[in-house]
Amino acid sequence: MFQSACRRLLLQTPGRSATFLRVASSAVHRPNVPRTIGSTRFFSEAPKEEAKEVDPMAAVAAAQAEKLLAVKKQLWEIYLSTGRGANALFEAIDLDENGAVDPEDLKSFMIEVMGDEDPKEIMPYAWNRLEQRAAAGVQYDLRHFKKWLVAATKMSADMKNSRVMAYLMQNPEVGERFFNQLPHQGLHAFDDEEPANYTWNEETMSQSLRRMQYAVRGEVAMLADKLAAEGREILYTNIGNPHQVGQSPITYYRQVLALCDLPAECGVDHPKAHEMFPADVIARANEYRDIIGPSGTGAYTHSQGILGLRKHVAKFIEARDGYPSYPGDIFLTNGASAGIAMVLQGLMANNNDAVMIPIPQYPIYSALIAKLGGRQIGYNMDESLNWAVTREELDSKLAKAKKEGLEVKALAMINPGNPSGNLMTHCDIQTVAEFCAEHGIVLLADEVYQANVYGDSAQFVSAKKVALDARLRDLQLLYKLASSELCSGVVGQIMTSLMVKPPLPEDESYELFRKETTTIFEGMKERSRKLVEGLNKIEGISCVPAEAAMYAFPSIQVPPKAVERAKEMGTTPDNLYALSLLQETGICVVPASGFGQAKGRVGFRTTFLHPDTVKAVDLFAKHHEKFVKEYS
């Protein structure tokens, strides 16, 4: 146990001794030759050179102190990263085992493990409260210690629980809640208040879950809902949800789903079915009904998904990559999030297990890693190289992780990029695949936007194809095909099959299907181009071309006063900017800090799904000019 190691190291103080070693001064320019008389060894020394006397017990004590500090740092890092180990931390500070921690000892502990007289990882109000308690000489028992840890642990500045909950409590129009009856005292409650006496409260709950954050639906989105409920017109560009912003459904998909859901006598077997539905739609619906069986769309299926539908997916992957694909290896999961969670649950076995994730990244990764108590290691995508990844960056971050005692279990690769909107080249993918194969790291290839590629000469290449082309036989690769909008039920499985097995040119539905899908695709392609061009014309905003997916990720320059104002508010410059943009224009974006970004960068993510997105460029420009003037 870590706490036992702490106690042993601290209590094993070397006894006093009169034994000394005589060590020649480092100023000696000739070798010292030891000679032995009996059992005693002496050093021949140069004339007039002074010798240092070193207490061997002092050296042992110094070594033990160094080990103790390493253990303390490890305990703190585990808690900071996973939210677990509060009891071990308490015991590491409570070395006399009296069930109480002196605030001065806690202060010393925090300063020691962080090497900072004013620890940046501790919320300022919690640190001030600790100093007040130290001055009053009031000790912490375990319960109040945990309460202080909850208050002290820094949350992401753009999505603090307290602000989000304040919106919910003060604005019932976004969903009335029974907050005042819950065992919650708030993050800013003083630590001398009695913790709520419930088995589940803010102190006893999973701290990993408390820290789990999803910026896409954070403070900015909640304010947007509030304004919408008050009658304000809001342009939601924060979430990649096409139908929510008016994208028409594909007729072929909906017709097949309808006939699968309807009882046979009302659908495929209805006397007038052929008058209402094309023949190929009825044929496909009958095919699915035969595969699913008499249980229909309302029953459970095999945990991996219906075998016949998995065969369709396997055939698609095989045709795409030119290599065999096996339905027994395919899992149709509860959307992207469930697929990620299932894999990470299998990987995260210890507190030191880690996953490398791209920066910027889709925040479901960081959220789930936090929830599972794992560690996340961000590897930076290079914005100046159209969000490319380099081998040097991967090697550097892996070496740093190993130095910190972490075991990297997996690496997530998002291609096409979310939020960056980039398309990785064959060379980039091979760099990542070779890195993972060399180090025995599982490669998680997130490829849900593979159909959304807009560059005239750009082409999506899967991680599986690149790995097999390069003969990386030792690589463990898992990849995601289905988009996050799909559900785990039978309807979602059918939709996946429809996606990978569309109507053929000779089918009756083909022309309408081609027209609808082409219209949607060309519209997104045109909006992505015009949005990026428009943003790049605004002074102080720059945006890498959105080659794929459905997002743009511009970088913005904000005045120093805006940075200072954000700091005063306890938020990030991105969040300050996004809130201002929403209030001034009604445009809802996601602060870039929610995805991770290079130090000093400020930006946001916006989709280009909404038909009015391009028109909104003028609003972006007017707001940016006003924001800069306000803080200049």
N, C-alpha and C positions, 0 to 999 in steps of 0.2 A: 504494500500500500504506500502511496506517496506520502501520506501524513506520517506513517510510521518511519519512513526514510528520513523525513524532515526532523522528526524528534530524535532519532538515533544520531544523525549527523550533528545536531545542535548540542546534544548532551555528551557526546564523546569528546570532551575537552581534554587535551593532552595534559598530563601531570607535569609538575615542575621538575627540572633536572639541571644539574650542574655540568652536564656533558656538553661539550662544544666541539665543533669541527673547525679546524684552522684552514682557511681557504686563501690561497694567494690572491693578491690584488690583480685586477684585470689589466693593470698597467704593465705587468711583467711582459717583456718582449721575447723571452726565451722559454722553451718548454720547461715545465716543472716535472722533475723526475721523482716519483715516490720511492722511498726506501723503507724497508721493514726491519725493525729491531724487536725481536720477540713477536708479540701479537699486535704491536702498535705500528701504525703506518704514519710516516712523517713526509712532509713535502719540503724539498730543497728549495729555498727561496732566494731571489736576488737580494743582494745587500741593500739595506735602507728602504726596503719596500714594506709598507704597512699591510697587515693581514686583517681580513674581516672575520669577526666571530659571528657565526650563524647558529641560532638555536634550532636544532632539528625538530623539536616539538612545535616551534612556531611555524616551521614550514609545513608540518602535518596539519596544524590548525588552519593555515591559509588554504591548503588544498581542500580541507573539509568544508570551510566556509564557501569556497567556490562551488563545491558540489551542492551544498545547501541552497545557494542562490539559484543554481540551475533547476533544482527540484521546485523551488518556489515559483520560478518563471514558468515552468511547465504546468504547474497547477493553475496559475492565472491564465495562461494561454488556452488551456483546455476549457476553462469556464468562459473566457471571452469568446472563444470560437464556437463552442457547443452549447453553452448555457447549462452545462452539467458540472458537478463537482463542488457545489457550494459547501457541503459538509466537510470535504477534504480541505478546502481553503480555510474554513473556520478552525479545524484542528491544527493546521499548519501554523496558525497565528496563536492559538490557545495552547502554548507548549506546557504550561503548568497544569493543564487539564482541569481547570476549575469551572468550566462551562461558561466562561465570559471572555470577551476580547476588549482590551483597553483601546480606546480610540487612537491614542498615540502610537500603540503597536500597529494598528491597522494603517495609520498614515505612513509609518516607517516601512511597512510591508509594501504598500502601493508604490511609494517612491523608489524602493529598492528594486522591485521587479520591472518598473518602467524606466528607471534611470532618469527621472524627471521630477523636480521639486513641484511642478504644477502639471500633473498627469493629464495629457490631452484626451485619453480614452475614458476619462471619468467626467460625467456631466458636472458643470461648474456648481450648480446649486447643491448637488450631493456632496461635492468636496467641501464647499463652504459649511454645510451642515455638519460634516465630520469634524471640522476645525472647531465649530461651536461646541460640539459635544465633548471634544477633547478638553477645551477650556473649562467646561463644567465638571469634568471628571466622571461622566456617566458612561458606564461600560455597555457593550452589546452582548445580549445573549444570542443564541443561534437564530431565533425567529427574527429579532430585530436586525441581526447581521444580514440575513437573507433579504429583508425588506430594503436595507441600504444598498445591497448589490443590485436589486431590481431598479432602484432609482438611479444608481450610479452608472449602470451599463448604458453606453451611448447607443442611441437608436439612429437610424439614418435621418439626417437633418431634413430631408424632403418628405418624410412620411412618419412623423412621430405619432404614436398611438394616441397620445393625449389630444392632439389637434383633430385627428380623425374622429375620435369619440366625441369631441366637443361638437363637431358638425352634426353627428347623429342625434345627440341629446338636445341640441338647440333648434334643430330643423326637422320636426316630425313629418314634414311633407315628403322627405326622402325615405320614409319608413319609420313609423313610430316604434319605440323600443322601451323595454321595461328596465332601463338602466338603474333607476334609483333603488330597485329592489335587489340588485346583484351584489355579490360580495366583492365590490371593487372600490378602492379608496383613491385611485388615481396615482399616476407616476410621480406627481409632485407632492404627495403627502409626506409630511415630516416623518423621519424614522423613529421618533419617540412616540408616535401614535401607535396604539395597540393594533397589531395585524388582525385582519378579519379571521374569526375563529371558524373557518370552514375547511373541509378537506381539499377543496379546490378554490384557490384564490390566486391573486397575482404573484404571491410569494411561493405558493406550493405547486403552481401549474408548471408545465414544461416550459422552461425558459427558451428552448429551441423554437417552440411554437410561438411564443410571445415575440421573438425577434424575426419571425418569418414575415417578409414584406414583399409586396407585389406592386411595384410603382405604377403599372398601367392603370390600376384602379385605386390610386392613392388620393392625396389631398386635393389635387387639381380636379380630378374626375368627380370627387364628391361635391366640390363647390359647383361644378358644372351641373350636376343633378339638382342641386339646391336652386340655382338660377333658372333652370328649365322648369322646375316645379312652380316657380314664381311667375312664369309666363315669358321668360327671356328666350329668344331663339338662339340655340347653341349648335355650332358646327362641330360635331364629334369627329376628331381625326386621331383620337388616342388609341383606338382599338381596331385591329384588322378584322372587322366583322362586316363583310360586304352587304348582306341582306339588311342589316340594321340601317345602313345609309342609302337604301333604295335600289340596290342591284337586283335586277329581275332574276327569278329562279330559272333554271334550265328546264324547259317543258318536258323533255324526254325523261329526265330524272324524276320529276314530280309525278308524271303519269305512271311510270313503272312502280314507284313507291305506293301510289294510291291503289293500284290493282293488287299489290302484295298485301296491303293492309285491309282492304275490303273483303268481306265474306265472298266466297266464290260466286254465290248466286246474285250478288249485287255488283260483281266486277267481271272477272274473266269469263264466267259462265252466263252472264246476263245476255238475253236474246239480242239486245241492241249494243252490245259491247263494241262490235266492229264499226258501228256508226259513230261511236264516241272516241275510240282510240285507234291509232294506226296498228296494223297487223304485227309489226315487229315489236311494238310495246307489249302487246298481249302475249306474244311468244316469249319475250324476255321475262315477263311476270310469271308465266307458267313455268319457265325454267327455274326461277327462284323458288316458286312454291313447291316444286318437286324436290329441289335440293334441301329446303328447310324442313319439309314434311308436314304432316297434319297439324302440328303445334302452331304453325303460323308465326307471325311476328311478335306475339305476346309472350313467348316462353323463353326460358333460359336455353343457352346453346353450350356447346363445348367451350371450356375455359379459354382455349386458344382462338376460338371463332369457328364458324361453320366450315367444315373441310372443303366443300365444293367452292365456297367463296375464297378460301385461302389458295385453292388451286388457280383461280383466276389471277390473284395477286402474284403468285409464283411465276405464272406464264408471262405476265407483264414485265417483271423484273428480269426474267431470262431474255426476253426480246430486247429489253433496254440495254443490258450489259453484255450480252453475248456469252454468258456463263450460266451453268445450271443453277436453278433455284428450287428449293424444296418446300412444299407446303407444311411439312412437319416442323420446319424451322421458323414458321411465321406465326406471330401473335397479333390478332386484331384487338387492340386495347381500347380502354375508355378514353379516347382522345390522346393528344400528345402528352398532357400532364400526367395521366395515369401511366403511360408507357415509360416516361422518365422516372416517375416515382418507383415503379416496379423494379427497374434496373438499379436505381440508386439504393433501394432497400437491400438488394442482394449484395451490393458492393460495400456499403458502409457497415463495417463490423466492429471497428474500434474508434476511440476518440481521435486518433491520429490519422485516420483514413481521409484522403483528400481527393478532390476532383479538379482537374484543370479546366477552366472555362474561359471562353474568349471575352475580351473587353474591347468594345461593348458586347453585352450578352443579353439574351432574352431572360428577364428576371425570374422566370419560373425555375431556372436552374439554381440560382442563389437561394431562392425561397425554399426549395425542397431540400437542398443540402443543409441549410440552417435547421429546417424542421427535423431532419434525421440526425442532427448532431455531428455532421461531417465538417470538413474544412474545405474551403474553396480557394483555389490558387488562380488568379487571373493572369492570362497571357495576353499581351497587348497586340491588337491588330493595328497595323501602321496606316493611318489615315492618308499620309502623303503618298502612299503606294496603293491607293484605292482599296484600303483595308486588307492588305496582304499580310500574311504571317511569315516570319522568318525562323529558320532553324536556330539562330543565335538566341532569339527571344525564348523559344521553347526550352533550350538547354539551360539558359540562365535561370528561368523560373523553377525548373526541376531541381537544379543544384541548390537553389535557395530553400526549396521545400525539404530536401534531404538534410540540409544543414540544420533545419528547425526540427528534425526528427519526425517529419511527416512521411506517410507512405502514399504515394500517388497511385490510386487504383484505376482511374479513368481520365480520359480527355474528351470534352464535348466540342464538336465542330459544327457550326451552324452555316449551312450552305444550301440555297442562297441566304444571305445574311439578314438577321433580324436583331437589332434595328437598322443596321448599316445599309441594307439594300444592295450589297455587293454580290458578285458572282465569283467564286473562287476559281482560279485557273487550275489546269491539270497539274502544273508544277507545284502550286501551293498545297493541293490535296496530297500529292505524293510526299511532300516534305513532312506533313503531319502524319501520314500513314507510316512512313519509314521511321519517324521518331517513336511512334507508339510500338511498332514491331521491335525496334531495337531495345526498348526498355520494358517490354512485356506489359504495356499499358492498354487497357480496353479502350477502343475508339468508339465513341458514341456519335454517329453521324446523323445530325438533324437536317433532313432534306425535304421538309414538308412543302416548300415553295418551289419545287423543281419545275413545275409547269409554268411558272411566272418568270420568264426570262425575256427581256425586252431589247437587248442589244442586237443589231442587225447581223453581226457575225458571232455573237456570243452563243455558247451552247453548254447546257448543263452536263456535267460528267459526275457520275456517282462515285462515292468513296469505294464501293465494292469493286467497281470496274478498275479503278486506278490501282487498288491493292492487288487484284488478281493479275492485271497487266504487268505489274512490277514483281510478281511472284512472291509477295509477302505472305507466305503460307503460315507464318507463326502469329499473324495479326488476329486478335480477337476483335471482331467488328459487329456492332449492332447499329441498325439504321432505321429511321422513322420515315414512313411513306405517307401515312394518313395525316390529314390536317387536323388542327385542334378543334375544329367545329364538329367533327364527327363524334357520335356518341357510342357507347359500348353495346347498346341494344342491337337487335337484329336489323333495324332500319339503318343504323350506322354501318353495319357490316355490308348491307346491300349497297349503300352509297359508295363504299370503298370499291366494291366490285364494279359498279357502274363507272366509276372514275377510271379504272384500269382497263375496262372493256366497253368502250363507247360504241354507238351504232356504226356500222360499216357503210361505205359509199353506196352500196346497192340497196340499203334498207330504206323503208318508206320515211322514217323519221330523220334521216341523215341531213337533208338540206336545211331543215329548220334548226337542227342541233348545231350544224356548222355555222349557220348565220348567227345564232345566239351567242355561241362561245367566241366566235371571231369578233363580234361587236364588243363583248365584254373585254376581251384581251386587248384589242386595238385601242379601246377607250382608256384602259389602264396604262398602256404603253405611251399614249399621247399625253396623258395627265402627268405621268412620271417625268417626261421630258420637259414639259412646260413648267411644272412646279420647280424643278431643279434650276432651270434657266432663270425663272423669275426670282428665286431666292438668291441666286448668285449675282443678280443685278442690284441687290440691296446692299448699300455700303455697310460693312460690318458683319455681313452674313456670308458664309461660304458653305457649299454643299458638294460633296462627291457625287457624281452621277449615280442615280438609282438604276442599276442594271437589271435588277431582279426583285422578287418578292413584292411587297406593296408598301414600302416605307422609304422615307427620306430622313437623313440624320444630320441636319445642318449644324455647323459650329457658329456661334455668335460672339461678338466682342461687346463686352459691357464695361461701362466706366468703373473705375476703382471705388467710387462712392456707392455704386450698386452692390459691389462685393461686401463693402463694410456694412451697408444696410442689411443685407442678408444675414451677415454674422450677428448683428444686433438682434435680429428676429429669431435667431436659432435655426435658420434654414440655409439652403444653398442658393447661389445666384441663379441657377437653372429654375428652381422652384419659384423664386421671386419673379423672374421673368415670365414664367408660364402662368402664374396667377394674374399678373398684370395683363398679359395677352388675353386671357379669358375674360377678365372684367371689362377690358376696353373694347374687345372685338367680338366676343362670344365664341372664339375658336379655342377648342380644348385639345391641347397637345400633352405629351408626356415629357417631364424634365429628363434631360440626358443623364443626370446623375443616378437615376433609377436603373440605368443599364450598365453603369460603370463607364469611365472614360479616362483619358490621360489627365494627369494632374494639371490644374490650371485651365482646362478646357471647359467651356460653357456651351450648352446647346439644348436641343430638344428633338424628339421624334414625332413625325407626323405621317399619317397615311395619305395616299392619294386616291382613295376609293370613292369618296364623295364627288358627285358631278360638279359641285361648287368649289372644289379645292383650288382649282386654277384661278378662279375669280377672287379667291381669298388672298392671293399674292399681294394685291394692293393693300389689303388690311394688314398683312404682315409688315409691309414697308412703312405704312403710316404709324403703326404701333412702335416699330423699332426706332423710328426717328423721335417719337415722343418720349419713349423710355430713356433714350440716350440723353436727350435734353434735360429730362427731369433729374437725372443723377450726374450731370456734368457740373 
